């Protein structure tokens, strides 16, 4: 019985933390500012409270990845 209560508590906690999980988005643009503007627009559309750029690569085009947090 104790293990069932523990299991239910773990499931409840993981479900509550799941709603705060970060969402990852990636964009491609010709400039850094254009890529960041796309990230900001996606964060706004997703209802995120903030975003953190985790990767940016500049070759022929800029590829940028960010984590959105709610």
trRosetta pair geometry for C-beta under 8 A, 3 or more apart (Angstrom, degrees):
i j d omega theta_ij theta_ji phi_ij phi_ji
1 4 5.7 -52 -154 31 36 113
1 5 6.7 35 150 -17 66 103
2 5 5.8 -54 -153 36 35 111
2 6 6.4 35 150 -18 67 106
3 6 5.5 -51 -146 38 35 114
3 7 6.2 40 153 -23 65 105
4 7 5.6 -52 -146 36 31 114
4 8 6.4 31 154 -18 64 105
5 8 5.8 -54 -147 37 31 110
5 9 6.4 32 153 -20 64 106
6 9 5.7 -55 -149 36 31 112
6 10 6.4 32 153 -20 65 105
7 10 5.8 -53 -148 35 30 111
7 11 6.5 30 154 -17 64 106
8 11 5.8 -54 -148 37 32 112
8 12 6.3 32 154 -19 65 107
9 12 5.8 -55 -147 37 30 111
9 13 6.4 27 157 -15 65 108
10 13 6.0 -57 -146 40 29 108
10 14 6.2 25 158 -16 65 110
11 14 6.0 -58 -143 39 27 107
11 15 6.3 29 157 -21 63 108
12 15 5.9 -56 -149 34 28 111
12 16 6.6 24 155 -16 63 106
13 16 5.9 -57 -149 36 33 108
13 17 6.3 23 157 -11 67 108
14 17 5.9 -57 -142 43 33 106
14 18 6.1 47 153 -35 64 104
15 18 5.5 -46 -148 23 30 121
15 19 7.5 34 156 -23 57 95
16 19 6.4 -49 -166 21 35 109
16 20 7.8 16 145 -2 60 105
17 20 5.8 -65 -160 43 48 105
17 21 7.1 76 142 -55 70 84
18 21 5.5 -20 -157 -18 43 119
19 70 7.4 -83 153 76 71 138
20 69 7.4 18 -179 -162 74 87
20 70 6.3 -136 -130 65 51 94
22 67 4.1 7 173 -177 135 112
22 68 6.3 149 -163 67 73 44
22 69 5.2 -39 -103 -83 86 76
23 46 6.4 -133 67 -180 151 156
23 48 7.2 -124 43 -82 112 123
23 67 7.0 141 69 -160 36 60
23 68 4.5 -20 62 57 92 105
23 70 7.9 55 -2 -31 106 99
24 54 7.7 -44 -129 25 102 141
24 65 6.4 3 -173 -175 101 102
24 66 7.3 169 -148 88 58 36
24 67 5.5 -33 -93 -99 69 67
24 68 7.6 -169 -79 13 19 78
25 39 6.5 152 91 -128 120 74
25 42 5.0 167 -178 124 168 152
25 43 7.7 -141 25 -61 146 70
25 46 7.9 -151 -50 -25 137 148
25 51 8.0 -46 39 -136 116 130
25 65 7.1 172 89 -149 42 58
25 66 5.8 -14 60 61 87 82
25 68 6.2 43 -4 -22 112 113
26 63 6.8 1 -173 -176 104 88
26 64 7.0 168 -150 88 59 44
26 65 4.6 -21 -98 -98 85 81
26 66 8.0 160 -85 18 42 61
27 35 5.2 160 96 -151 112 77
27 38 4.1 154 -156 104 162 135
27 39 5.9 -132 10 -59 134 73
27 42 7.2 -164 -57 -14 123 139
27 63 7.6 174 89 -151 43 48
27 64 5.5 -11 59 60 87 91
28 35 7.1 -33 -148 -108 14 106
28 61 5.4 45 -177 132 99 132
28 62 6.9 159 -153 83 52 53
28 63 5.2 -17 -100 -101 83 70
28 64 7.8 167 -85 19 35 70
29 32 8.0 161 81 -79 114 9
29 34 3.7 -160 162 108 145 110
29 35 4.1 -157 31 -65 118 71
29 37 7.9 85 -80 48 170 93
29 38 6.0 177 -49 -8 128 134
29 61 6.7 173 86 -176 22 100
29 62 5.3 -20 67 61 74 104
29 64 7.6 -15 21 10 99 112
30 34 6.1 30 51 46 66 153
30 61 5.7 -66 -98 -128 48 84
30 62 6.8 65 150 11 7 94
31 34 4.3 95 59 6 89 105
31 35 6.9 -154 92 -6 48 84
31 62 6.3 -18 123 0 10 138
32 35 5.8 -57 -149 36 31 109
32 36 6.3 27 155 -15 66 107
32 56 6.8 46 -127 -173 97 142
32 58 7.1 -37 -67 -84 96 121
32 62 5.4 -178 -80 -121 51 160
32 64 7.6 106 -141 -64 63 133
33 36 5.8 -54 -144 40 32 109
33 37 6.2 38 154 -24 64 105
34 37 5.6 -51 -147 33 31 114
34 38 6.6 32 153 -19 63 102
34 62 7.3 136 65 50 94 131
35 38 5.7 -53 -154 33 34 112
35 39 6.6 36 148 -19 65 103
35 56 7.1 131 105 -132 149 105
35 62 4.5 -110 -33 110 142 123
35 63 7.6 166 -127 -142 145 8
35 64 4.1 121 157 5 129 133
36 39 5.4 -48 -148 34 38 114
36 40 6.3 40 152 -19 67 103
36 53 7.2 -44 -109 -75 93 137
36 64 6.8 -91 -68 157 57 174
37 40 5.7 -52 -147 37 32 112
37 41 6.4 34 152 -21 64 105
38 41 5.6 -52 -147 35 32 112
38 42 6.4 30 154 -17 65 105
38 64 7.8 138 65 61 109 121
39 42 5.9 -58 -150 38 30 108
39 43 6.3 31 152 -21 65 106
39 51 5.8 177 156 134 107 160
39 53 6.8 18 -177 -88 174 93
39 64 6.1 -78 -51 114 127 127
39 66 4.7 75 -151 12 131 146
40 43 5.6 -52 -147 35 32 113
40 44 6.4 32 154 -19 64 105
40 51 7.0 -145 -94 30 51 141
41 44 5.8 -53 -148 36 31 111
41 45 6.2 31 153 -19 65 108
42 45 5.6 -53 -143 39 33 112
42 46 6.1 25 158 -13 66 110
42 68 7.2 -115 117 -65 94 139
43 46 6.0 -62 -144 43 27 104
43 48 4.1 -79 -163 56 81 125
43 50 7.3 -35 -169 162 140 14
43 51 4.4 -101 -87 -43 143 125
43 66 7.5 -53 -61 110 114 136
43 68 5.0 -177 -114 -118 83 112
44 47 7.7 37 177 -70 30 27
44 48 7.4 -71 -59 44 22 82
46 68 5.6 46 81 151 146 163
46 70 7.9 -105 132 -80 98 100
47 70 6.5 29 111 -122 88 104
48 51 6.0 66 120 -61 146 85
48 68 3.8 -97 -95 -175 155 105
48 69 6.0 96 -161 61 102 33
48 70 5.5 -92 -121 -81 57 61
49 69 6.1 -51 54 101 90 80
49 70 5.8 98 -3 -160 93 28
50 68 7.6 166 92 -153 41 53
50 69 5.3 -6 63 56 85 101
51 66 4.7 36 173 156 113 133
51 67 6.7 165 -155 82 66 44
51 68 5.0 -29 -100 -100 91 63
51 69 7.2 173 -91 14 37 73
52 66 6.1 162 78 -160 38 85
52 67 5.1 -10 56 55 94 94
52 69 7.3 36 -5 -12 102 112
53 56 6.1 9 170 -43 125 108
53 64 6.2 -43 -143 -171 110 108
53 65 7.4 116 -160 82 63 46
53 66 4.7 -47 -99 -95 50 99
54 65 5.3 -51 64 102 96 95
54 66 6.0 152 5 -114 81 35
54 67 5.8 65 -34 -16 124 95
55 63 7.8 -18 122 113 100 88
55 64 6.9 169 93 -150 62 44
55 65 4.3 19 52 43 102 107
56 62 6.5 -12 -169 -169 93 99
56 63 7.2 163 -153 85 44 52
56 64 4.6 0 -107 -107 82 85
56 65 7.7 -152 -67 25 48 63
57 62 7.1 156 81 -154 49 50
57 63 4.6 -4 56 55 101 98
57 64 7.7 -166 24 -71 61 47
58 61 7.9 -120 -144 120 51 23
58 62 5.2 -14 -102 -101 74 78
59 63 7.5 13 17 -1 99 104
